[in-house]
Amino acid sequence: MKAIGNYILIDRLEGKHKEVNGLLLTEKLDVDNRYVKGKIISTGNLVQALKEGDVIYYDKNRGNGVDYKEKIYYIIKDLDVVLVE
């Protein structure tokens, strides 16, 4: 599977669960953290400065899930990427 245009195919990396005052804070409950971590699987032909294998942070409210070989991948635009590790 390969992304085209300005799109990026990513595998969302599970974040660590935080404990706050004895309560387990999962990603769904962590409303203060807007960005999630992902690894780039494929980049479209118009994407610059990003390459396969890069670990990125992107807006968790962006993108759509794609089920491929019994795994969920996400498609986002290159403009949704805010950081590269």
RAQUIJO-V576482 format. One record per backbone hydrogen bond with DSSP energy under -0.5 kcal/mol. NH is the residue of the N-H (numbers start at 1). CO is the residue of the C=O. Records with the same first field share a line. If there is no record, write none. Layout:
NH=CO / CO
This chain:
7=4
8=76
9=42
10=8 / 74
11=39
12=10
13=37
18=25
20=18 / 23
23=20
25=18 / 23
26=24
30=26
31=29
33=30
34=32
36=58
38=56
39=11
40=54
41=9
42=9
44=7
46=5
47=5 / 44
53=40
54=51
56=38 / 54
57=83
58=36
59=80
60=34
62=59
64=75
66=73
68=66 / 71
71=68
73=66 / 71
74=10
75=64
76=8 / 74
78=6
80=77
81=78
82=57
83=57
85=55
